[in-house]
Amino acid sequence: MNKPLVLVVEDDAAICNLIATTLGTHNYKYRTAADGETAILEAASHNPEVVLLDLGLPDMDGVEVIRKIRTWSTMPIIVISARSEETDKIEALDAGADDYLTKPFSVEELLARLRVTFRRLSYSAAGGEADSSVFENGDLRIDYASCCVFLNETELHLTPIEYKLLCLLAKNAGKVLTHSYITREVWGSSWDNDVASLRVFMATLRKKIEKDPSNPQYIQTHVGIGYRMLRV
């Protein structure tokens, strides 16, 4: 992707300048917005590849900005906020954010989060999501048509729940999925708060697909929030 456009939504001028300078130095194009209304207009008119969004905006909460953008676009949104409580992170992710970076942050971490996001976008643009019958990630392969999973060309025997969990993570590779989102998608609303059961199933799944479950290669845990399928 050549010189992607990033929309920076931040009302703190010093932080906005820091992010803008970092983006410019690494050959990203960028636009800025200091409030939610301007952010929504910028997102609609310029269609940026990624939005970097502060939650504490002067005219509306950043979560509301996420909800409004999600009514018409799936553009990746990375929250950058001083709010560090798990409930704030979960609310933003459930509203449709793709990632969450807590202030203060290092520019190296910001750039790393952007690289992950752009790899996912590049994969989709290259047709990785177009062929919905097969998912490949490192040595892991999911054949959706036959409902089979392979690791190093060896077929794995997964339970129906393990298979549904793996497919959900794979179809959202690179994106943090909250506990509540996963349980709703896999079991339905009646399982919405059964995080303990989710952890048990995730542990058994990891034992089957990870070389070292204590140091996972494919499924990353976001403590208190959820899980993410990593691109290998």
N, C-alpha and C positions, 0 to 999 in steps of 0.2 A: 504494500500500500504506500503510495508516494505522497509524502508530506501530508499526513492526515490532519484534519481540522479538529481542534479541541476547544470546547466551550468552557471557560473558567467562570464559575458563579461564586463570587466571594466579595463581601462588603468591606473587609479589612484591606485597606490599600497596600499595606506592607506585605501581607501574605499573598495578595493577588499579584503584586509585582514580582515576588519571589517565584511563584509558579510560572508566571508569564516568561520571566527570564530563563528559567530552567527549560521550558518548552522550546523557546526560540533557539537556545544554545544547542538543543538536540534535534533541530530541524523539523519541529512540529509547527504547523500554523495554529493560530489561536485567536479567539475573540473573548471578550470579557463582559460580564454583567454583574452589577452590584446589588440587584434585588430580584425577587422572584418573577415579577411581571416581565421585566426586561429579559430574564433568562428564558422564559417560555416563548417570547417573541423571537429571540435569537435562535432558539432551537428549531422553531417552526420555519423560519425564513432561511436559515443557513444550513440546516441538516448536518450538524457536526457528527463526526464519527464517535466521539466520546464526550460526555459531560462530566466535569469535576465540580461537585456541588457542595457548598457549605449549607448546613441546616439552619443556622441562626441568621436569617436574612431580615432586613428591616420591615418589609411589607407583608411577608407570609412565611410560614414554616417551610423549610426545605422539603419535608415529607409531602406537603401539599403540591410542591413543584413536581416531585416524582410522580405523584398520582395523576396530575394533569398531563404530563408528557406521555405517561403510559396509556392514556386514552387513545393516542394516535401513533405512537412510535415505540419501537423496541430498542432504540439507540442505547448503548451501554451507559450507565450512570454510576460513577464512583463517588461516593460520599466522602468528603473531607471535613471532619467536625471535631470540635472540642468535647462533644458529648461522648463520654466513654462508658456509660452504663449499658449493660447488655440489652435492657429493654429498649433503649434508643436505637441500638444497632438492629435489633430484631424488627422494630417498627419500620425502619427505613428499608431493610431488605425485603420485608413482606409487602411493602408498598410498591416494590419493583426495582430497587437499587441492585446493582450487580456486585458491588464491593464496598468496603467501608474502611477508611483510613482515619486513624485518630490523631488529632493534633496534641502535642507537637509531633511533626513527622520529619523524616529525612528525605531529601530530594532523591536519594538513591532508591528508597522504598517506593516513592511515588512513581519513578521511572519504571521500576520493576512491575508495579501493578498495571501500568500502561502497556508494557510489553506483553504481559499475559492477555490483556484485553484485545490488543491488536492481533496477537497470534490467533485468538479465537475468531476474530472478524475475518482474517485472511483465510483461515480454514474454511469458513462458511462461503466466502466469495469464490474460493477455488472449487467449490462443489462438494465439500465434505459433508454438508448437511443435505445436499440435493439427493444423494444416493442414500435413501432412508433405509435400505435393506441391510447395510453393513456399517458398523462402527469399528474403527481401528485406532488404537492408542498404544504405542510401544508394542509390547508382546501380547497385548490384550485385544481380542477381536470378538465383537458381538454380531451374530447373524440374526437379525430381527425376523427374517422370513421363516427360519427354521427354529427360532427361539433357542439357539445354541450359543454357548460362550466358550471361547478357546483361549488358552494361555500357552504361548510357545507351541501352537498348533495341536496342543492336547486339550481335548474337550473336558470342561469342568461340569460337575454335577451340582447345580444350584437348586435350592428350593424355590417354589414360586415367588415367595416374598423376597428372597435374595435377588432373584432375577429382576423383579420389578424395581427394587432399589437401585440395582446396577444400571438398568436402562434409564431410569429417571436422572441419575447423576450423569450418565454418558450424554444424554440429549441436552444437558445443560452444562457441558464441560467448560471449566473455567469460571463458573458462576457459583457464588456461595448460596446454598439452599438452606433455609432455616428448618429447625426441627418441625415446626407446625406446618410448613409448606409440604415437607416430605411426608409426614403422617397423613395429611389430608389427601395427597395425591395417591399414596399407596393403599391406605386403609379406609379413607373417608373420614368425615367429621367426627365420628364416634371415637376415633383414635387420636384426636387432635392433641391431647395433652399426655399421651403415653410415650414420653421420651425414653423411659427406662427400657421398654420393649424395643424401641428403635435402636438403642445402643447395643442390645443383645444381638439383634439381626445384623447390625453393621459389623460387629466383632466377628461373627461367623463368616460373613462375606469376605472380610479382610483376610481371614485365615486361608481362604481358597484362592484369592487373587494376588495377595502380597507375598513377596519373598520373605520379608521381615515385617509382620503385622505391627510390631512396636515402632517401626520406622517406615511408615507406609509410603509407597511410591505413587499410588493412584488416587487414593481417597484421603484428603486432608481434613482433619478435625478443626473446627473453629469453636473453641471451648465455650459452652453456654449458648451457642448460636446455631450451629449446624455443620454441614459438610460441603466439600467441594471436590469435584473430579479434576485432578491435575492433568495437564497435557504433558506427556512424557517425551 
